Amino acid sequence: MSAPPRDLSVAIVDSRLDRVFPRLMLVSHRRHVAGLAVDPETLVVSTDWLAWRDCLDRGQPAIHFEGMLTDWPAERGAPHLCHQRHCQWVFVDGHDASRFGGVSLGKLFVRDVSLAGNAFERLACALDRACARFRPGEMVLLDMRAELDLVDAIQKRQIAAEACARHGIVLIDRLDAPEPGDKGFSERLDGYGAPLPDPWSRRVMRGLYTEALDLAGRVLALVRRRKPATVLILSNWATVRTLTQDFPAGVAPAIMAGIMPKRPKLLWRWLTDGVVPVSLPAVTLTGAEKAQIRAIIDAYEQAWAARPATGVELGLRNFIRQRIFATGWIEDMARQVKSHRRLFRRHRFSRVVLGDSTNAVCRIIAEVARGEGVGVDELLNGMFLTRQRYDSRCGDASGPPAVDRLLSWGRQNEEWAASTGGPARTVRTGYPALEILRRPAMAPLATGRALVLPIYADCDDTPAFTSNIFANMVETVAALHQMGCASIRVKLHPGPQNLDYYAEALRRFGLEAEIVKDSGLDRHLAWADFVVGPINSGAFVETLAAGKPYYPVCPVPSLIDRALLGPTPVISGATDLVAMLQAGKVIDRDAVLEYFCSFGSIGNAARRFWEVMLLDSRGYDVDPAGASSDRLS
């Protein structure tokens, strides 16, 4: 096999392109360039990695749009404030105009709107820089595409038209956007936020089943002599599974009935052990409530009409209008608010523990809980390595954070929380999800079977390139082949990633690897000798806990703060990986897991979690550093 390719990064712009091009042509799909005659006077600007590679292979001058974003555009403001900045839209004359049932409906879309704003700004800044650098006389718009298809036809035309107006360029509008579900894209989805098929009959049966479980749990609670403090937990399955296996008398986990075990014996064991299943009551909006939603929408439309906008603000207004208001998404969220309020009237929770306070459902629960006087904790579900600020954790001009306290995995979480300026208190519990993976030591390094987890552009990592996903994967697989690795498996996370696109990226360079897409990591860890994957994935600590070597990748550019990595050495690409493997180097597992997850100092994170909940329920102070208490006997 030939040496690993070295020119796959979109940041490497051929010096021969540093000249004036009479024409820019914007494309998003391989079909746009398939029949294109090579034209040295036209510079193709692609938002698709394979289409860009097709052009280079044929000798057609081309760049990937992210090649224009190698340094952060100053006009975008501080990268760690992107989410907060893009969510200022909820305020009209300084007040949150989206309040419904005690909850900010607008803030339930914090990730959606900020992702859309980031996507719009990336395209707009890249196109503006391309126009300034290559000084074309005309621009042909065939298409441009953002992640998750977040930029629609109206916004695409707006971005192109505004760039042309700024630079005195003629726009030729030949917009020819493939369908969102086209198999040629790196993501497979039929429009952002599209619901999964869910037949009416299935919804009814699921509702009856979960209501029956909720009722069964309440009946069992009536016959129990002791009434435990009930903690509502919304987190990843590994955490839920660990926390429901063993908990002390005096407290009980409440979990959504839909994720309770389906096998009768296991289900009965959970119920008799005291796990509390809860089901969201079915609700509809009254005429008055629907009128309240219409009034909320009207308030924004009137405010926008009074203050015309351009650029990203205009683009965001279009996104909100078309994707949130017109689709009825805001009404769906209002129904969820009403349903969760009834849930809190049906059950008396002593405390709420959330896995992600920026998630819409978790945000609803946090705000409803606050209205009911119930404390809210966040036990982070994932790696937090940037200083990205969210109002749910840091608060904003309208009020304090949605969560009262951070249940930290370890020192890293606490340093991260301090770096964001968030005022929430922290109490160290460790990371319960790792208990089911815990092994006493690292296995010796072997290099026969490699598990490759593609990197990703985390939504908190605003400068990151999505194109690096494919460049890094190809370079990594090529390097592993060259080292003589006998078996390579590439595992994609469940979601919109198009497995066929990843396979084609490898095929075009003559590389072979098994590619799978599923939700479980356990069986892959059992198979692999070592793992190569992103530093910002929970798989990093899970792999180390399971006793397997992990080589964490931190791509460039990135907002990931190296100061928040502690003793973790990271690699930026295949060259670093080969050097570490050839030298037989592995991460200091104990030091890294202690820094991130208190793996040594907290012998059992699930036990420590329940200790904190029990102390809370009895009104005792909790040691924030993770020391056990003698007040539980």
C-alpha positions in Angstrom: 0.0 0.0 0.0 1.2 3.5 -0.8 2.0 6.0 1.9 -0.9 7.7 3.7 -2.2 10.7 1.7 -1.0 14.0 3.1 -3.1 16.6 1.3 -6.5 15.8 2.6 -7.1 18.8 4.9 -9.2 21.5 3.3 -7.0 24.0 5.1 -4.3 23.3 2.5 -5.1 25.6 -0.4 -2.9 25.1 -3.4 -0.7 28.1 -3.9 -1.5 28.0 -7.6 -5.0 29.2 -6.7 -3.7 32.5 -5.4 -4.9 34.5 -8.4 -8.0 36.2 -9.7 -10.8 33.9 -10.9 -13.4 35.5 -13.1 -16.0 33.1 -11.7 -16.9 31.3 -8.5 -19.3 28.3 -8.7 -20.9 27.2 -5.4 -21.7 23.5 -5.2 -22.9 21.1 -2.5 -23.0 17.7 -4.2 -21.0 15.4 -6.4 -23.7 15.6 -9.1 -23.0 19.4 -9.5 -19.4 18.6 -10.7 -19.9 15.2 -12.3 -20.5 16.7 -15.8 -18.6 19.9 -15.4 -16.0 20.5 -18.1 -12.7 21.6 -16.5 -12.5 25.3 -16.6 -9.3 27.0 -15.3 -11.2 30.3 -15.1 -13.8 29.0 -12.7 -13.1 28.3 -9.0 -15.5 25.8 -7.5 -16.4 26.4 -3.9 -17.7 23.2 -2.4 -19.5 22.5 0.8 -19.0 18.7 0.3 -15.7 17.0 0.9 -16.1 14.3 -1.8 -17.2 16.8 -4.4 -14.1 18.9 -3.6 -11.9 15.8 -3.9 -13.6 15.0 -7.3 -12.6 18.4 -8.6 -9.0 18.1 -7.4 -8.7 14.7 -9.0 -9.9 16.0 -12.4 -7.7 19.1 -12.3 -10.6 21.6 -11.7 -9.6 24.5 -9.5 -11.6 24.1 -6.3 -11.6 24.8 -2.6 -13.7 23.5 0.2 -15.5 26.4 1.9 -13.9 25.6 5.3 -10.5 26.3 3.8 -11.5 30.0 4.1 -12.1 29.6 7.9 -8.7 28.5 9.2 -8.6 31.5 11.5 -11.6 32.6 13.5 -13.4 35.5 11.9 -13.2 38.4 14.3 -16.6 39.7 13.1 -18.2 36.7 14.7 -17.3 37.7 18.2 -15.9 35.4 20.9 -16.3 31.8 19.8 -17.2 30.7 23.4 -20.2 33.1 23.4 -21.8 31.9 20.2 -24.7 30.0 21.9 -25.6 32.9 24.2 -25.3 35.5 21.4 -27.5 33.6 19.0 -30.2 33.2 21.7 -30.7 36.8 22.4 -33.7 36.7 20.0 -35.9 35.5 22.9 -35.8 39.0 24.4 -38.1 41.8 23.3 -37.4 45.1 24.9 -35.3 43.3 27.5 -38.0 40.8 28.5 -38.4 37.1 27.5 -41.5 37.3 25.3 -41.8 33.5 25.1 -42.8 32.6 28.6 -45.5 29.9 28.8 -46.6 28.1 31.9 -43.6 29.4 33.8 -41.1 28.2 31.1 -39.2 30.0 28.5 -40.3 28.4 25.2 -37.7 30.3 23.3 -34.8 28.9 25.4 -36.0 25.4 24.6 -34.5 25.9 21.2 -31.1 27.2 22.4 -29.1 24.5 20.6 -31.3 24.6 17.4 -31.1 28.3 16.9 -27.4 28.6 17.8 -26.5 25.7 15.5 -28.4 27.5 12.7 -26.7 30.7 13.5 -23.3 29.0 13.5 -24.1 27.3 10.2 -25.2 30.6 8.6 -22.2 32.5 9.8 -19.7 29.9 8.6 -21.1 30.0 5.1 -21.4 33.7 5.0 -17.9 34.4 6.4 -16.3 31.8 4.1 -18.0 33.2 1.0 -17.1 36.7 1.9 -13.4 35.7 2.3 -13.4 33.8 -1.0 -14.8 36.9 -2.8 -12.1 39.1 -1.2 -9.3 36.7 -2.0 -10.2 35.6 -5.5 -11.9 38.8 -6.7 -14.4 37.2 -9.1 -16.7 39.1 -11.5 -19.6 36.7 -11.2 -20.9 34.0 -8.8 -22.9 31.0 -9.9 -25.1 29.6 -7.2 -25.9 25.9 -7.7 -26.1 25.2 -4.0 -24.4 25.4 -0.6 -25.2 23.2 2.3 -24.8 23.4 6.1 -24.7 20.6 8.6 -28.1 19.1 9.3 -29.5 21.0 6.3 -29.9 24.0 8.7 -29.7 26.6 5.9 -32.7 26.7 3.6 -33.2 28.1 0.0 -34.1 31.6 1.3 -31.0 31.8 3.4 -28.7 30.4 0.7 -29.9 33.1 -1.7 -29.6 35.7 1.0 -25.9 34.7 1.8 -24.9 34.7 -1.9 -26.7 38.0 -2.6 -25.2 39.8 0.4 -21.7 38.7 -0.5 -22.1 39.7 -4.1 -23.5 43.1 -3.1 -20.6 43.8 -0.8 -18.0 42.9 -3.4 -19.7 44.2 -6.6 -20.2 40.8 -8.1 -22.9 39.6 -10.5 -25.0 36.8 -9.0 -26.2 34.1 -11.3 -28.9 32.2 -9.4 -29.2 28.6 -10.7 -30.1 27.1 -7.3 -30.4 23.3 -7.7 -30.4 21.8 -4.2 -30.7 18.1 -3.9 -33.4 16.7 -1.6 -32.3 16.7 2.1 -32.5 12.9 2.2 -30.2 12.5 -0.9 -27.9 9.5 -0.5 -25.0 11.5 -1.8 -24.7 13.7 1.3 -22.6 12.8 4.3 -25.7 13.0 6.5 -29.0 11.3 5.8 -32.1 13.2 7.0 -35.3 14.5 5.6 -35.2 18.1 6.9 -34.0 19.3 10.3 -36.2 18.3 13.2 -38.2 15.9 11.0 -40.1 13.5 13.3 -39.4 9.8 13.1 -42.3 7.7 11.7 -44.6 7.0 14.7 -48.0 5.5 13.8 -51.0 6.6 15.8 -51.6 3.0 17.0 -48.1 2.7 18.3 -48.4 6.0 20.2 -51.6 4.9 21.8 -50.2 1.5 22.9 -47.1 3.2 24.2 -49.1 5.7 26.2 -51.3 3.0 27.7 -48.2 0.9 28.6 -46.4 3.8 30.3 -49.5 5.0 32.1 -50.0 1.4 33.4 -46.4 1.3 34.7 -46.9 4.7 36.3 -50.0 3.5 38.1 -48.4 0.3 39.2 -45.5 2.2 40.7 -47.9 4.5 42.6 -49.9 1.5 43.9 -46.7 -0.2 45.1 -45.7 3.0 46.8 -48.9 3.1 48.8 -48.3 -0.3 50.3 -44.7 0.4 51.3 -44.2 1.3 54.9 -41.3 3.6 54.3 -41.8 6.5 51.9 -38.4 7.2 50.2 -37.3 10.5 48.8 -37.8 10.2 45.0 -35.1 11.5 42.7 -36.2 12.0 39.0 -33.2 11.0 36.8 -32.9 11.9 33.1 -29.6 10.7 31.7 -27.9 8.3 29.4 -28.9 4.6 29.6 -25.5 3.6 31.1 -26.0 6.0 34.0 -29.6 5.1 34.6 -28.8 1.4 34.5 -26.0 1.8 37.1 -28.1 4.0 39.4 -31.1 1.6 39.4 -29.0 -1.5 40.3 -28.4 -0.6 43.9 -29.7 2.3 46.0 -30.1 2.7 49.7 -33.3 2.7 51.7 -34.6 6.2 52.1 -34.2 7.2 48.4 -35.5 5.9 45.1 -34.8 6.6 41.5 -37.7 7.8 39.3 -37.2 7.2 35.6 -39.3 7.6 32.5 -41.5 4.5 32.1 -40.7 4.2 28.4 -37.1 3.0 29.2 -38.1 0.5 31.9 -37.1 -3.1 31.1 -39.5 -4.9 28.8 -38.8 -8.4 30.1 -41.4 -9.2 32.8 -39.0 -10.7 35.3 -36.6 -7.8 35.2 -39.4 -5.3 35.1 -41.0 -6.8 38.2 -37.6 -6.8 40.0 -37.2 -3.1 39.2 -40.7 -2.3 40.5 -40.3 -4.4 43.7 -36.8 -2.9 44.3 -38.4 0.5 44.5 -37.6 2.0 41.1 -40.4 4.5 40.4 -41.7 4.6 36.8 -43.2 7.9 35.7 -45.2 8.6 32.6 -46.0 12.0 31.0 -49.7 12.6 31.2 -51.4 13.1 27.8 -52.5 16.7 27.3 -53.9 19.0 24.7 -53.8 22.8 24.5 -56.9 24.7 25.2 -58.2 27.5 22.9 -56.8 30.1 25.4 -53.4 28.4 25.5 -53.3 28.3 21.7 -54.1 32.0 21.6 -51.3 32.6 24.0 -48.9 30.8 21.6 -50.2 33.0 18.7 -49.7 36.1 20.9 -46.1 35.0 21.5 -45.4 34.6 17.8 -47.1 37.9 17.0 -44.9 39.7 19.6 -41.8 38.5 17.8 -43.1 39.3 14.3 -44.1 42.9 15.4 -40.7 43.4 17.1 -38.9 42.2 13.9 -41.0 44.4 11.6 -40.1 47.4 13.7 -36.4 46.6 13.4 -35.4 45.3 10.0 -32.3 43.0 9.9 -29.6 41.7 7.5 -27.0 39.1 7.7 -27.1 36.4 10.4 -29.9 38.1 12.3 -32.1 38.0 9.2 -31.1 34.4 8.6 -32.0 33.4 12.2 -35.4 35.1 12.0 -36.1 33.1 8.9 -35.0 29.9 10.6 -37.2 30.6 13.7 -40.2 31.7 11.5 -40.0 28.7 9.2 -38.7 25.9 11.4 -40.1 26.8 14.8 -43.2 28.9 14.3 -44.7 27.7 11.0 -44.2 24.0 11.7 -46.0 24.0 15.0 -42.8 23.1 16.9 -43.4 25.8 19.4 -46.9 24.4 20.1 -45.4 20.9 20.6 -43.0 22.4 23.2 -45.9 24.2 24.9 -47.8 20.8 25.2 -44.6 19.3 26.8 -44.5 22.1 29.3 -48.1 21.5 30.3 -47.5 17.7 30.5 -44.5 18.1 32.7 -46.3 20.4 35.0 -48.9 17.7 35.5 -46.2 15.2 36.1 -44.9 17.2 39.0 -48.4 17.5 40.4 -48.8 13.7 40.2 -45.4 12.8 41.7 -43.6 14.5 44.6 -39.9 14.5 43.6 -37.3 15.4 46.2 -34.8 16.3 43.6 -34.1 16.3 39.8 -30.9 15.1 38.2 -30.4 15.9 34.5 -27.8 14.7 32.0 -27.9 17.8 29.7 -29.6 21.0 30.8 -29.4 22.4 27.3 -31.6 19.6 26.0 -35.2 20.9 25.5 -36.9 18.3 27.7 -34.3 18.6 30.4 -34.7 22.4 30.3 -38.5 22.1 30.7 -38.0 19.8 33.7 -35.5 22.2 35.3 -37.8 25.2 34.9 -40.9 23.3 36.1 -38.9 21.9 39.1 -37.8 25.4 40.1 -41.4 26.6 40.0 -42.3 23.6 42.3 -39.5 24.3 44.7 -37.5 21.2 43.7 -33.7 21.4 43.5 -32.1 20.6 40.1 -28.7 18.9 39.6 -26.8 18.3 36.4 -24.6 15.1 36.1 -22.9 15.8 32.8 -23.6 13.4 30.0 -20.4 13.7 27.9 -17.1 15.5 27.7 -17.0 19.3 28.3 -13.7 20.7 27.1 -14.5 24.2 25.8 -15.4 27.4 27.6 -18.7 27.6 25.7 -21.3 29.3 27.8 -25.0 28.4 28.1 -27.5 30.3 30.1 -28.9 27.0 31.5 -25.5 26.6 33.3 -24.3 30.2 33.6 -27.4 32.3 33.7 -28.0 35.5 31.7 -29.5 39.0 32.1 -32.9 37.5 32.6 -32.0 35.3 35.6 -29.9 32.6 37.2 -28.9 29.2 35.7 -31.6 26.6 35.2 -29.6 24.1 37.4 -28.7 24.7 41.0 -25.7 22.4 41.3 -23.2 20.4 39.2 -22.6 16.8 40.2 -19.0 16.7 38.9 -17.2 13.6 37.7 -14.0 15.0 39.1 -11.5 17.8 39.1 -11.8 18.3 35.3 -15.5 19.1 35.5 -14.9 21.6 38.3 -12.1 23.4 36.4 -14.4 23.5 33.3 -17.3 24.9 35.3 -15.0 27.6 36.7 -13.6 28.4 33.3 -17.2 29.2 32.0 -17.9 31.6 34.8 -20.9 29.6 35.8 -22.1 30.3 39.4 -23.6 26.8 40.0 -22.2 24.9 43.0 -20.3 21.7 42.5 -20.4 18.4 44.4 -18.1 15.6 43.3 -19.7 12.2 42.7 -17.6 10.6 40.0 -19.3 9.2 36.9 -21.6 6.3 37.7 -21.8 5.1 34.0 -18.3 3.8 34.3 -19.0 1.4 37.1 -20.3 -1.3 34.7 -17.1 -1.0 32.7 -14.6 -0.8 35.6 -11.5 -2.9 35.2 -8.6 -3.0 37.7 -5.8 -2.3 35.1 -4.9 -1.5 31.5 -4.5 -4.4 29.2 -1.0 -4.7 27.5 -0.8 -2.8 24.2 -1.5 -5.0 21.2 -1.9 -3.6 17.7 -3.8 -6.4 15.8 -7.3 -5.0 16.0 -8.0 -1.2 15.9 -11.3 0.4 16.6 -11.5 3.9 14.9 -14.2 6.3 16.1 -14.4 9.2 13.6 -13.9 12.6 15.2 -16.8 15.1 15.0 -17.4 18.8 15.1 -19.0 19.1 18.5 -21.6 21.8 18.6 -19.7 23.4 21.5 -16.6 23.4 19.3 -17.6 26.3 17.1 -14.4 26.7 15.0 -14.1 22.9 14.2 -14.3 21.7 10.6 -16.7 18.9 9.6 -14.4 18.1 6.7 -11.8 17.0 9.2 -14.0 14.0 10.0 -13.2 12.5 6.6 -9.6 13.7 6.2 -8.7 12.3 9.7 -10.5 9.0 9.1 -8.8 8.4 5.8 -5.3 9.3 7.1 -5.8 7.2 10.3 -7.0 4.1 8.4 -4.2 4.5 5.9 -1.6 4.8 8.7 -2.9 1.7 10.5 -2.8 -0.3 7.3 0.8 0.8 6.7 1.7 -0.3 10.2 0.4 -3.7 9.5 -2.7 -3.6 11.6 -4.5 -6.8 10.8 -8.1 -5.7 11.3 -9.6 -2.2 11.4 -13.2 -1.4 12.3 -14.7 2.1 11.9 -17.7 2.7 14.2 -20.2 5.5 13.6 -22.4 6.8 16.3 -26.2 6.5 15.8 -27.5 9.7 14.1 -27.6 11.3 10.7 -24.2 10.1 9.5 -24.4 8.3 6.2 -22.5 5.1 6.4 -22.2 4.8 2.6 -20.5 8.2 2.4 -17.9 7.2 4.9 -17.3 3.9 3.0 -16.9 5.9 -0.2 -14.3 8.2 1.4 -12.2 5.1 2.2 -12.8 3.4 -1.2 -11.6 6.3 -3.2 -8.1 5.9 -1.6 -8.1 2.1 -1.9 -8.5 1.6 1.9 -10.4 -1.3 3.4 -12.1 -1.3 6.8 -15.2 -2.7 8.4 -17.7 0.1 8.9 -20.5 -0.3 11.4 -23.2 2.1 12.9 -24.8 1.2 16.2 -25.3 2.5 19.7 -23.4 0.0 21.7 -19.7 0.4 22.5 -19.2 -2.6 24.8 -18.9 -5.3 22.1 -16.6 -3.2 20.1 -14.3 -2.6 23.1 -14.3 -6.4 23.8 -13.1 -6.9 20.2 -10.5 -4.1 19.9 -6.9 -4.1 21.1 -6.9 -0.3 21.1 -9.1 2.6 20.1 -8.4 5.8 18.2 -11.1 8.5 18.6 -12.0 12.0 19.5 -11.0 13.5 22.8 -14.4 15.1 23.2 -16.3 11.8 23.2 -17.4 9.9 26.3 -16.0 6.8 24.7 -12.6 8.2 25.8 -13.2 7.6 29.5 -15.3 4.5 28.9 -12.5 2.8 26.9 -9.9 3.6 29.6 -12.3 2.4 32.3 -12.7 -0.9 30.4 -8.9 -1.3 30.4 -8.2 -0.7 26.7 -5.7 1.9 25.3 -7.3 5.0 23.7 -5.4 7.5 21.5 -7.4 10.7 21.7 -7.5 13.0 18.7 -7.9 16.8 19.0 -8.2 18.3 15.5 -7.2 21.7 14.4 -8.8 24.2 14.4 -10.7 23.6 17.7 -12.0 25.5 20.7 -11.0 22.6 23.0 -9.0 24.1 25.8 -5.8 22.1 26.4 -5.7 23.4 30.0 -8.9 21.3 30.6 -7.2 18.1 29.5 -5.0 17.7 32.6 -2.4 14.9 32.1 -3.9 13.7 28.8 -1.6 13.7 25.8 -3.6 14.3 22.6 -2.7 13.6 18.9 -3.6 15.9 16.0 -3.3 13.3 13.2 -1.9 10.1 11.8 1.8 11.1 12.2 1.3 11.5 16.0 -0.6 8.2 16.1 2.1 6.2 14.3 4.8 7.7 16.5 3.0 6.7 19.7 2.1 3.2 18.5 5.6 2.5 17.3 7.1 3.7 20.6 4.5 1.5 22.5 3.2 4.6 24.4 -0.2 4.5 26.1 -2.0 7.0 28.2 -1.4 7.0 32.0 -4.9 5.5 32.6 -4.9 6.0 36.4 -3.9 9.7 36.3 -6.3 10.5 33.4 -9.3 8.7 34.9 -8.6 10.3 38.3 -8.5 13.7 36.8 -11.6 13.3 34.8 -13.7 10.9 36.8 -12.2 10.5 40.3 -11.8 6.8 39.4 -9.4 6.0 42.2 -10.5 8.4 45.0 -14.2 7.5 44.6 -14.3 3.7 44.7 -18.0 3.5 43.6 -19.5 6.5 41.9 -23.1 5.1 42.0 -22.8 4.7 45.8 -21.4 8.2 46.2 -24.3 9.6 44.1 -26.9 8.0 46.3 -25.0 9.2 49.4 -25.4 12.8 48.1 -29.1 12.3 47.4 -29.7 10.7 50.8 -27.8 13.5 52.7 -29.8 16.1 50.7 -33.1 14.4 51.7 -32.2 14.5 55.3 -31.1 18.1 55.2 -27.4 17.4 55.9 -24.5 19.2 54.3 -22.6 17.4 51.6 -18.8 17.4 51.3 -18.2 18.9 47.8 -14.9 17.1 47.4 -16.4 13.6 47.4 -15.5 12.4 50.9 -17.9 9.8 52.3 -20.1 10.7 55.3 -20.6 8.9 58.6 -24.2 10.4 58.9 -26.0 7.7 56.9 -26.3 4.9 59.4 
